[in-house]
Amino acid sequence: MPSAGYLKRVKDVCVKHNVLLVADEVQTGFGRTGKLMGCDHDFDGTGTKPDILVLAKSISGGFMPSSGIVADDHVMENMKIGE
C-alpha cells in the first residue's frame, strides 16, 4: 500500500499538468482490500477521486470475462461508443 496521502499528491500533480488519473482496480476493486475500491484507502473522505476507474473480473461475479470503466462526465462526454 502506498503511504498515506500518496494518491492525493499524485492527483494534485495530475491536475496541475492536466493529466487524467486512472486507477486500475482490476485486482483491488469491490472490497478485496477492505474498502469498496483500493484507492478509497487514500481518497476516502478527502473529496478527491481518480478520473477513471478500470474495473473487471468481479463485475460479473467471476462467471464471465468482463471489464469496464467508470469515469466522471468530463471524461465520458469526450468518448465515443467503442473507445
Buried (B, 14 or more C-beta within 10 A) or exposed (E): EEEEEEBEEBBEEBEEEEEEBBBBBBEBBBEBBEBEBBBBBBBEEEEBBBBBBBBBBBBEEEEEEEEEBBBEEEBEEEEEEEE
